[in-house]
Amino acid sequence: MSEGRDLNFLEKAIRIIPGYKGYKAKEERRDNDALFRSMLAAKLEGLLAIAVDGLAGLKGPEALDAASGFGRLTKKLELAADKVRFAARGYRGWFDMHKVKEDELDKLYEFDCSLTEDVEKMQVDFEALGSAVVGGTGVTETLEVAIAGLDDFVHRLEGRSALMVDLQNNTPID
């Protein structure tokens, strides 16, 4: 429980990622980063399953209108999952010339946790899309909302790449 206070990003990560031990132990950083990205990619793949089921469930006149939108959505989801899965790691080896400092890693991991919150928001949009498909109405509108949310997520994900470049270009520590 949060005991009446907001959880910081590290406490949130510990609660939402099975097996997560925290990023503080240097020898566990690579494993935790890979675990985090794997979990996030799995969540995106769960959204992909909802989209594929939605496409399969389309019927009637809206099916033709929405089919191309579902194609765009599934392609973007596949690309987003791959970007997460193959993103640069938030860690540098012991003997690298440029070291990533603890506070820089904290910024990266805080950013990663915010990505998880974004995926949880997208989950709501995708569930609404699934309901629209089952109900047979509002599919096009909810599809556009899901695509817009995914576009926002991908844009934020690109910000992670820029943050990693900043971390890689920091000054050497001797």
C-alpha positions in Angstrom: 0.0 0.0 0.0 1.1 3.6 -0.6 0.3 4.5 3.1 -1.4 7.7 2.0 1.4 9.0 -0.2 2.3 9.0 -3.8 4.8 6.3 -4.8 8.0 7.4 -6.4 8.9 5.9 -9.8 11.2 3.2 -8.2 8.5 2.0 -5.8 6.0 1.9 -8.8 8.4 -0.2 -10.8 9.0 -2.6 -8.0 5.2 -3.1 -7.7 4.4 -3.5 -11.4 7.3 -5.6 -12.7 7.4 -9.2 -11.6 10.9 -10.1 -10.5 12.1 -6.5 -10.5 14.7 -5.8 -7.8 15.4 -2.1 -8.4 18.1 -0.5 -10.4 20.4 0.4 -7.6 22.6 -2.7 -7.5 25.1 -2.2 -10.3 25.5 -5.8 -11.1 21.7 -6.2 -11.6 21.1 -3.2 -13.8 21.3 -5.0 -17.2 19.0 -7.7 -16.0 16.5 -5.3 -14.6 16.6 -3.1 -17.7 16.0 -6.1 -19.9 13.2 -7.4 -17.6 11.5 -4.0 -17.6 11.6 -3.7 -21.4 10.4 -7.3 -21.8 7.4 -6.5 -19.5 6.6 -3.4 -21.5 6.9 -5.2 -24.8 4.6 -7.9 -23.5 2.0 -5.3 -22.5 2.2 -3.9 -26.1 1.8 -7.4 -27.5 -1.3 -7.7 -25.3 -2.7 -4.6 -27.0 -1.8 -6.1 -30.3 -3.9 -9.2 -29.5 -6.9 -6.9 -28.7 -6.4 -5.1 -32.0 -6.1 -8.4 -34.0 -9.2 -9.7 -32.2 -11.0 -6.5 -33.1 -10.1 -6.8 -36.7 -11.3 -10.4 -36.8 -14.6 -9.3 -35.2 -15.5 -6.6 -37.6 -18.9 -7.0 -39.3 -21.2 -5.0 -41.4 -20.6 -1.7 -43.2 -18.2 -0.3 -40.6 -15.9 -3.3 -41.3 -14.8 -1.9 -44.6 -14.2 1.6 -43.2 -12.3 0.4 -40.2 -10.2 -2.4 -41.8 -7.4 -0.1 -43.0 -7.3 1.7 -39.7 -6.8 -1.6 -37.9 -4.0 -2.5 -40.3 -2.3 0.8 -39.4 -2.9 0.2 -35.7 -1.4 -3.3 -35.7 1.6 -2.3 -37.8 2.3 0.6 -35.4 1.9 -1.7 -32.4 4.4 -4.2 -33.8 6.9 -1.4 -34.5 6.4 0.0 -31.0 6.9 -3.4 -29.3 10.1 -3.9 -31.3 11.4 -0.4 -30.4 10.9 -1.2 -26.7 12.3 -4.7 -27.0 15.5 -3.6 -28.8 16.0 -0.2 -27.1 19.4 0.8 -25.9 20.1 -0.5 -22.4 20.2 1.9 -19.5 23.5 0.8 -18.2 27.2 1.0 -19.1 29.8 -1.6 -18.3 32.3 -1.2 -15.4 35.2 -0.4 -17.7 33.6 1.9 -20.3 35.3 5.3 -20.7 32.1 7.2 -20.2 30.1 6.2 -17.1 26.4 6.9 -16.6 25.9 8.5 -13.2 23.3 7.3 -10.7 21.1 10.4 -11.0 21.2 10.1 -14.8 20.1 6.5 -14.5 17.3 7.6 -12.2 16.0 9.9 -14.8 16.1 7.2 -17.4 14.2 4.7 -15.1 11.7 7.4 -14.1 11.1 7.9 -17.8 10.7 4.2 -18.3 8.1 4.0 -15.6 6.1 6.8 -17.2 6.0 4.7 -20.4 4.3 2.0 -18.4 1.7 4.5 -17.3 1.2 5.4 -20.9 0.6 1.8 -21.9 -1.9 1.5 -19.1 -3.8 4.5 -20.5 -3.7 2.9 -24.0 -5.1 -0.3 -22.5 -8.3 1.6 -21.6 -8.5 2.9 -25.2 -8.0 -0.6 -26.7 -10.6 -2.1 -24.4 -13.1 0.6 -25.5 -12.2 -0.3 -29.1 -12.9 -4.0 -28.4 -16.3 -3.0 -26.9 -17.1 -0.9 -29.9 -16.4 -3.8 -32.2 -18.6 -6.1 -30.2 -21.3 -3.5 -30.1 -21.0 -2.7 -33.8 -21.0 1.1 -33.3 -18.4 3.8 -32.9 -15.6 1.6 -34.2 -14.0 4.3 -36.4 -14.1 6.9 -33.6 -12.6 4.6 -31.0 -10.1 3.3 -33.5 -8.8 6.9 -34.1 -8.5 7.4 -30.4 -6.4 4.3 -30.0 -4.2 5.3 -32.9 -3.7 8.8 -31.5 -2.8 7.3 -28.1 -0.3 4.9 -29.8 1.2 7.8 -31.8 1.7 9.7 -28.6 3.4 6.7 -27.0 5.7 6.2 -29.9 6.6 9.9 -29.8 7.5 9.6 -26.1 9.4 6.4 -26.8 11.6 8.3 -29.3 12.3 10.7 -26.4 13.9 7.7 -24.6 16.4 7.4 -27.5 17.3 11.0 -27.2 17.8 10.6 -23.5 20.1 7.6 -24.1 22.2 9.7 -26.5 22.5 12.4 -23.9 23.7 9.8 -21.4 26.2 8.3 -23.8 27.7 11.7 -24.5 28.4 12.7 -21.0 31.9 13.5 -19.8 34.3 10.8 -18.8 34.8 10.0 -15.1 38.3 9.1 -13.9 
